[in-house]
Amino acid sequence: MAAEFADRVVLVAGGTGGLGTAVTLAFLKAGAVTCITAREGEALEGLRRDAGEAAGRLQARQVDVTDEAATAEYVREIMARHQRLDVLVNTVGGYRGGRSLWQAEAGEYEQMLALNLRSGYVLARAAAPVMRARGQGVIVNVASRAAIEPGPGAAMYAASKAAALALMQSLAAELHGNGVRVNSVLPSMIDTPANRKAMPGSDFSQWAQPADIARVILFLCSDDARLVHGAAIPV
Ligand SMILES: NC(=O)c1ccc[n+]([C@@H]2O[C@H](COP(=O)([O-])OP(=O)(O)OC[C@H]3O[C@@H](n4cnc5c(N)ncnc54)[C@H](OP(=O)(O)O)[C@@H]3O)[C@@H](O)[C@H]2O)c1
């Protein structure tokens, strides 16, 4: 995979998150100019260190991807600088749960929809037109297994991820034949520092490694996956 993305420009939303970091590093390693949204300075510094020489191809900006104007502005900036956007990967999302629907805290409904649905909506509205205009591009949205297997205790999380999945599948249908592919990945538990902290007694060896999920995402963004469109891939 060494230089597979050598001439490509990639946008990773949530590029300093648990999964986003692995996706960003994988794209940098594969030669891409990798533009990320990053809100946390310390995490960004760590990412730059881990990227080594490839850090020269890492561009970061603090953007709230639920803010339509700010996100569109970032995409315009990327286009002005690089004249292309080949890939959008949305790793922004969040989890709140642990209680029944009738016991859920105030604000959970709005927060889950904002993080898990609106993020992908805003990013796709900014990126899809520029990809469509060039007749090529790939969008990958990170949803969750809960989108297709909703369980107890996280109704709004599951509902927001199911809505995100439906949104991407509709978008895929809209872009069919335009050279732009759209897919979702549906992770189960990921081995991130936040999850280890939240569930210290768990068997971490059962959890998916961020780097392994990143590999699946890079495959979906590669030319080898040119026939994969409108899919929802459990990982
Ligand atoms: N972790 C799991 O076990 C698991 C399982 C299934 C699915 N998923 C999904 O996989 C994706 C990645 O999960 P993760 O564990 O890597 O999450 P994470 O570590 O919380 O990373 C999410 C990233 O998104 C950023 N972000 C949050 N709100 C944002 C906003 N409004 N604008 C811009 N950036 C924003 C966060 O930045 P800040 O730190 O600044 O908020 C963080 O860098 C999410 O969609 C998640 O729902 C995760």
The ligand as a Tripos MOL2 file, in Angstrom:
@<TRIPOS>MOLECULE
LIG
   48    52     1     0     0
SMALL
NO_CHARGES

@<TRIPOS>ATOM
      1 N1        -14.8240    3.6810   20.1830 N.am      1 LIG1
      2 C1        -15.6520    2.6720   19.9050 C.2       1 LIG1
      3 O1        -15.6490    1.6220   20.5560 O.2       1 LIG1
      4 C2        -16.6050    2.8080   18.7530 C.ar      1 LIG1
      5 C3        -17.4650    1.7440   18.4380 C.ar      1 LIG1
      6 C4        -18.3350    1.8670   17.3640 C.ar      1 LIG1
      7 C5        -18.3440    3.0280   16.6160 C.ar      1 LIG1
      8 N2        -17.5060    4.0390   16.9410 N.ar      1 LIG1
      9 C6        -17.5390    5.2500   16.1340 C.3       1 LIG1
     10 O2        -16.2760    5.4250   15.5480 O.3       1 LIG1
     11 C7        -16.0090    6.8270   15.3960 C.3       1 LIG1
     12 C8        -14.6860    7.1510   16.0720 C.3       1 LIG1
     13 O3        -14.7690    6.7860   17.4340 O.3       1 LIG1
     14 P1        -13.6000    7.1450   18.4510 P.3       1 LIG1
     15 O4        -13.6470    6.1710   19.5440 O.co2     1 LIG1
     16 O5        -12.3310    7.3510   17.6910 O.co2     1 LIG1
     17 O6        -14.1160    8.5510   19.0000 O.3       1 LIG1
     18 P2        -13.2520    9.7260   19.6610 P.3       1 LIG1
     19 O7        -11.9650    9.1920   20.1700 O.co2     1 LIG1
     20 O8        -14.1620   10.4290   20.5950 O.co2     1 LIG1
     21 O9        -12.9330   10.6410   18.4210 O.3       1 LIG1
     22 C9        -13.8750   11.4670   17.8510 C.3       1 LIG1
     23 C10       -13.1560   12.7010   17.3670 C.3       1 LIG1
     24 O10       -14.1240   13.5980   16.8250 O.3       1 LIG1
     25 C11       -13.8730   14.9010   17.3480 C.3       1 LIG1
     26 N3        -15.0930   15.6680   17.3900 N.ar      1 LIG1
     27 C12       -16.1630   15.5080   18.2220 C.ar      1 LIG1
     28 N4        -17.0990   16.4180   17.9450 N.ar      1 LIG1
     29 C13       -16.6210   17.1720   16.9310 C.ar      1 LIG1
     30 C14       -17.1170   18.2700   16.2110 C.ar      1 LIG1
     31 N5        -18.3220   18.7880   16.4560 N.pl3     1 LIG1
     32 N6        -16.3520   18.8110   15.2330 N.ar      1 LIG1
     33 C15       -15.1230   18.3010   14.9670 C.ar      1 LIG1
     34 N7        -14.5960   17.2580   15.6240 N.ar      1 LIG1
     35 C16       -15.3430   16.7030   16.5840 C.ar      1 LIG1
     36 C17       -13.3060   14.6720   18.6990 C.3       1 LIG1
     37 O11       -12.6120   15.8000   19.0920 O.3       1 LIG1
     38 P3        -12.6750   16.3150   20.6100 P.3       1 LIG1
     39 O12       -11.8320   15.3330   21.3720 O.co2     1 LIG1
     40 O13       -12.1150   17.6580   20.5360 O.co2     1 LIG1
     41 O14       -14.1250   16.2810   21.0130 O.co2     1 LIG1
     42 C18       -12.4260   13.4470   18.4710 C.3       1 LIG1
     43 O15       -11.1680   13.8430   17.9970 O.3       1 LIG1
     44 C19       -17.2160    7.5310   15.9870 C.3       1 LIG1
     45 O16       -18.1560    7.8010   14.9950 O.3       1 LIG1
     46 C20       -17.7730    6.5000   16.9420 C.3       1 LIG1
     47 O17       -19.1530    6.6910   17.2090 O.3       1 LIG1
     48 C21       -16.6380    3.9570   17.9720 C.ar      1 LIG1
@<TRIPOS>BOND
     1     1     2 1
     2     2     3 2
     3     2     4 1
     4     4     5 ar
     5     4    48 ar
     6     5     6 ar
     7     6     7 ar
     8     7     8 ar
     9     8     9 1
    10     8    48 ar
    11     9    10 1
    12     9    46 1
    13    10    11 1
    14    11    12 1
    15    11    44 1
    16    12    13 1
    17    13    14 1
    18    14    15 2
    19    14    16 1
    20    14    17 1
    21    17    18 1
    22    18    19 2
    23    18    20 1
    24    18    21 1
    25    21    22 1
    26    22    23 1
    27    23    24 1
    28    23    42 1
    29    24    25 1
    30    25    26 1
    31    25    36 1
    32    26    27 ar
    33    26    35 ar
    34    27    28 ar
    35    28    29 ar
    36    29    30 ar
    37    29    35 ar
    38    30    31 1
    39    30    32 ar
    40    32    33 ar
    41    33    34 ar
    42    34    35 ar
    43    36    37 1
    44    36    42 1
    45    37    38 1
    46    38    39 2
    47    38    40 1
    48    38    41 1
    49    42    43 1
    50    44    45 1
    51    44    46 1
    52    46    47 1
@<TRIPOS>SUBSTRUCTURE
     1 LIG1         1 GROUP 0 **** ****
